[in-house]
Amino acid sequence: FKLENQRRKPFHLLHIKIGVSIIAIGFVTMFIQKAWRSTAFGLYGYLNFTKSGFQEHSKKFKEEDMQVQIQGKNCLVTGANSGIGYATAEGLAKRGGNVYMVCRSKERGEAAVTKIQSDTGNQNVFLEVCDLSSISEVKSFASRFSSKDQPLHILVNNAGILKHNRNTTSEGLELNFAVNVAGTYALTETMVPLLEKAAPDARVITVSSGGMYTTPLTKDLQFAESNFDGTLQYARNKRVQVSQLYISKNL
């Protein structure tokens, strides 16, 4: 028995060494992949997602495309009281569209609507209050908006958040995911009948982020399996948004 045990011992050590080596290789591979994604995003992001990147790409914009007028077209923009959402709503209003600004805050939304009406001279700019972190509220809003019984020509899914602490909504969803993914998806799905009324002119535009290039897709959509990282969750959410659009387009 002792002799047999002594013969096996080197093989046990060999198995342990191989196992440790495989784990080490795995960690090194993960580190290299993460470093590569960060480097690639840094270069690609600088060239495409910064102000200078936009200015460079804008040189290729067609003048006739920039002068398109959309009188009579109904446009819905989420997260429209500031940032990209506000600029989008203002741009659509300047081109004559009927713009519905979806905002979580009634006060900030009203101020944004008033300013756009004043700056563009377009009075067909309206406020719709809805918190996209609540699926039930999204459905309630969609029901109210659908009662207008009018086609929806443009839906801009712009609303998004980046919370660094993990919070859960009353419906049990991680807050970043609730707004960036679940709420956006629910709104788009509930607006499909109105978008179909506007076919073939209907458009759905979802504002993603270059940050998605820093992380792959994951099954842990609620970020419950490891220490929470808000920036990483935001990047994951943005990659899911693009994946949703790709799947919907190809169904």
Secondary structure per residue as TSV (DSSP state, phi and psi in degrees):
chain	resnum	aa	ss	phi	psi
A	1	F	-	360.0	-45.1
A	2	K	H	-63.3	-40.5
A	3	L	H	-64.9	-43.4
A	4	E	H	-64.5	-39.7
A	5	N	H	-65.4	-39.6
A	6	Q	H	-66.3	-34.6
A	7	R	H	-67.4	-35.3
A	8	R	H	-78.9	-25.8
A	9	K	H	-54.0	-48.6
A	10	P	H	-58.5	-36.0
A	11	F	H	-67.8	-37.4
A	12	H	H	-61.7	-44.9
A	13	L	H	-62.5	-38.1
A	14	L	H	-62.7	-43.6
A	15	H	H	-61.9	-42.1
A	16	I	H	-63.6	-44.4
A	17	K	H	-62.3	-41.3
A	18	I	H	-64.1	-43.3
A	19	G	H	-61.3	-45.5
A	20	V	H	-62.5	-39.9
A	21	S	H	-64.0	-41.5
A	22	I	H	-63.6	-42.7
A	23	I	H	-62.8	-43.3
A	24	A	H	-62.1	-43.2
A	25	I	H	-61.1	-39.4
A	26	G	H	-62.2	-44.5
A	27	F	H	-65.0	-41.1
A	28	V	H	-63.3	-42.1
A	29	T	H	-61.9	-44.8
A	30	M	H	-61.4	-41.9
A	31	F	H	-63.3	-44.2
A	32	I	H	-63.6	-42.7
A	33	Q	H	-61.6	-44.2
A	34	K	H	-64.9	-42.4
A	35	A	H	-64.1	-39.6
A	36	W	H	-65.2	-44.2
A	37	R	H	-61.3	-43.9
A	38	S	H	-63.3	-43.9
A	39	T	H	-66.0	-46.4
A	40	A	H	-61.9	-42.3
A	41	F	H	-66.0	-38.4
A	42	G	H	-58.8	-44.1
A	43	L	H	-73.9	-51.1
A	44	Y	H	-64.8	-40.4
A	45	G	H	-63.8	-41.7
A	46	Y	H	-62.6	-40.1
A	47	L	H	-76.5	-20.7
A	48	N	H	-124.4	-25.7
A	49	F	S	-117.5	10.0
A	50	T	S	-101.5	173.6
A	51	K	H	-59.2	-42.4
A	52	S	H	-65.8	-34.6
A	53	G	H	-63.8	-43.0
A	54	F	H	-62.9	-44.8
A	55	Q	H	-62.1	-36.5
A	56	E	H	-68.4	-45.6
A	57	H	H	-66.3	-33.1
A	58	S	H	-64.2	-18.8
A	59	K	T	-65.6	-20.6
A	60	K	T	-97.0	-0.5
A	61	F	-	-64.9	141.6
A	62	K	-	-86.1	130.1
A	63	E	H	-57.8	-39.4
A	64	E	H	-65.5	-30.4
A	65	D	H	-69.5	-34.5
A	66	M	H	-75.8	-14.5
A	67	Q	T	-103.1	6.0
A	68	V	-	-60.4	135.5
A	69	Q	-	-105.4	145.0
A	70	I	-	-130.1	39.7
A	71	Q	T	-54.1	134.8
A	72	G	T	83.9	-6.7
A	73	K	-	-85.9	135.8
A	74	N	E	-94.3	127.0
A	75	C	E	-126.0	134.2
A	76	L	E	-119.2	123.4
A	77	V	E	-125.0	123.0
A	78	T	E	-91.7	152.9
A	79	G	S	59.2	45.2
A	80	A	T	-95.4	2.8
A	81	N	T	-88.3	-6.0
A	82	S	S	-157.1	168.1
A	83	G	H	58.5	-140.0
A	84	I	H	-61.0	-38.6
A	85	G	H	-61.9	-43.4
A	86	Y	H	-64.2	-46.7
A	87	A	H	-60.5	-37.3
A	88	T	H	-67.0	-47.6
A	89	A	H	-60.5	-42.4
A	90	E	H	-64.1	-42.7
A	91	G	H	-63.3	-41.1
A	92	L	H	-67.1	-37.5
A	93	A	H	-66.6	-39.5
A	94	K	H	-61.2	-29.6
A	95	R	T	-92.3	10.1
A	96	G	T	92.9	6.4
A	97	G	-	-74.7	157.8
A	98	N	E	-87.1	109.8
A	99	V	E	-107.1	125.5
A	100	Y	E	-109.3	113.8
A	101	M	E	-95.1	113.5
A	102	V	E	-91.6	116.8
A	103	C	E	-132.9	150.6
A	104	R	S	-79.4	-36.3
A	105	S	-	-97.2	121.4
A	106	K	H	-64.0	-42.2
A	107	E	H	-65.7	-49.7
A	108	R	H	-66.9	-33.7
A	109	G	H	-65.8	-43.6
A	110	E	H	-63.4	-40.2
A	111	A	H	-64.4	-40.4
A	112	A	H	-67.4	-42.1
A	113	V	H	-60.8	-47.6
A	114	T	H	-59.6	-42.6
A	115	K	H	-66.4	-42.7
A	116	I	H	-66.3	-41.1
A	117	Q	H	-59.5	-42.0
A	118	S	H	-69.1	-44.2
A	119	D	H	-74.1	-31.0
A	120	T	H	-101.9	-19.1
A	121	G	-	78.1	2.7
A	122	N	-	-93.4	115.5
A	123	Q	-	-88.0	-6.8
A	124	N	-	-87.0	52.2
A	125	V	E	-122.5	124.0
A	126	F	E	-129.3	154.5
A	127	L	E	-101.3	134.3
A	128	E	E	-125.3	121.6
A	129	V	E	-94.2	125.2
A	130	C	-	-161.0	135.3
A	131	D	-	-97.8	108.7
A	132	L	T	-71.1	-6.1
A	133	S	T	-77.9	-11.1
A	134	S	-	-111.0	114.4
A	135	I	H	-63.6	-38.7
A	136	S	H	-64.1	-37.6
A	137	E	H	-70.5	-36.2
A	138	V	H	-60.7	-44.6
A	139	K	H	-65.5	-38.0
A	140	S	H	-65.0	-43.9
A	141	F	H	-62.4	-44.9
A	142	A	H	-59.7	-37.6
A	143	S	H	-65.4	-44.0
A	144	R	H	-63.7	-45.8
A	145	F	H	-66.8	-37.8
A	146	S	H	-66.3	-25.1
A	147	S	T	-66.7	-15.0
A	148	K	T	-68.9	-20.0
A	149	D	-	52.3	51.8
A	150	Q	-	-132.8	152.7
A	151	P	-	-68.6	151.4
A	152	L	-	-113.2	114.9
A	153	H	-	-87.4	-35.8
A	154	I	E	-136.7	124.5
A	155	L	E	-117.4	118.4
A	156	V	E	-110.3	107.0
A	157	N	E	-84.9	90.8
A	158	N	-	-106.7	-29.5
A	159	A	-	-55.5	136.7
A	160	G	-	-164.7	157.0
A	161	I	-	-137.5	160.6
A	162	L	-	-136.6	99.3
A	163	K	-	-103.5	129.7
A	164	H	S	-82.3	-19.5
A	165	N	S	-102.5	145.0
A	166	R	-	-77.8	114.4
A	167	N	-	-121.1	148.6
A	168	T	B	-115.8	135.1
A	169	T	-	-75.8	170.1
A	170	S	T	-64.2	-16.6
A	171	E	T	-95.0	5.6
A	172	G	S	86.3	15.9
A	173	L	-	-105.5	143.5
A	174	E	B	-61.2	135.2
A	175	L	H	-59.4	-46.5
A	176	N	H	-58.5	-46.7
A	177	F	H	-62.9	-39.2
A	178	A	I	-59.4	-44.7
A	179	V	I	-80.0	-51.3
A	180	N	I	-71.9	-30.6
A	181	V	I	-116.4	-63.5
A	182	A	I	-63.4	-48.2
A	183	G	I	-64.7	-41.9
A	184	T	H	-63.1	-44.1
A	185	Y	H	-65.0	-45.4
A	186	A	H	-61.8	-41.9
A	187	L	H	-63.5	-45.3
A	188	T	H	-60.8	-45.6
A	189	E	H	-62.4	-42.3
A	190	T	H	-72.1	-19.3
A	191	M	H	-91.7	-3.6
A	192	V	H	-54.3	-45.9
A	193	P	H	-57.8	-38.1
A	194	L	H	-74.4	-33.9
A	195	L	H	-66.4	-37.6
A	196	E	H	-65.4	-30.8
A	197	K	H	-64.5	-27.5
A	198	A	T	-93.9	-2.4
A	199	A	T	-58.9	142.3
A	200	P	T	-92.4	14.1
A	201	D	S	-89.7	-1.8
A	202	A	-	-71.3	143.6
A	203	R	E	-138.5	138.3
A	204	V	E	-118.7	122.4
A	205	I	E	-121.8	119.7
A	206	T	E	-110.4	123.5
A	207	V	-	-83.0	106.7
A	208	S	-	-96.0	-155.6
A	209	S	-	-152.4	146.0
A	210	G	G	-63.8	-16.4
A	211	G	G	-59.9	-19.7
A	212	M	G	-63.2	-22.6
A	213	Y	G	-71.9	-10.4
A	214	T	G	-86.1	-5.2
A	215	T	S	-149.1	147.2
A	216	P	-	-84.4	174.1
A	217	L	-	-66.7	152.3
A	218	T	-	-142.1	154.7
A	219	K	S	-80.6	-18.7
A	220	D	-	-84.2	69.2
A	221	L	T	-65.2	-28.3
A	222	Q	T	-90.4	-0.1
A	223	F	-	50.9	53.5
A	224	A	-	-106.8	-7.0
A	225	E	S	-95.4	-3.8
A	226	S	S	-153.6	176.3
A	227	N	-	-59.3	130.0
A	228	F	-	-68.5	137.2
A	229	D	-	-133.9	107.4
A	230	G	H	-60.9	-41.0
A	231	T	H	-64.7	-42.0
A	232	L	H	-66.9	-39.5
A	233	Q	H	-63.7	-39.9
A	234	Y	H	-60.4	-44.9
A	235	A	H	-62.7	-41.6
A	236	R	H	-61.9	-44.3
A	237	N	H	-58.2	-42.2
A	238	K	H	-68.5	-34.6
A	239	R	H	-68.7	-38.1
A	240	V	H	-63.1	-39.6
A	241	Q	H	-56.2	-47.8
A	242	V	H	-65.4	-39.3
A	243	S	H	-63.3	-40.0
A	244	Q	H	-60.6	-44.8
A	245	L	H	-64.9	-39.5
A	246	Y	H	-65.2	-43.7
A	247	I	H	-64.8	-45.6
A	248	S	H	-61.4	-39.7
A	249	K	H	-65.4	-32.3
A	250	N	H	-100.7	4.7
A	251	L	-	-75.9	360.0
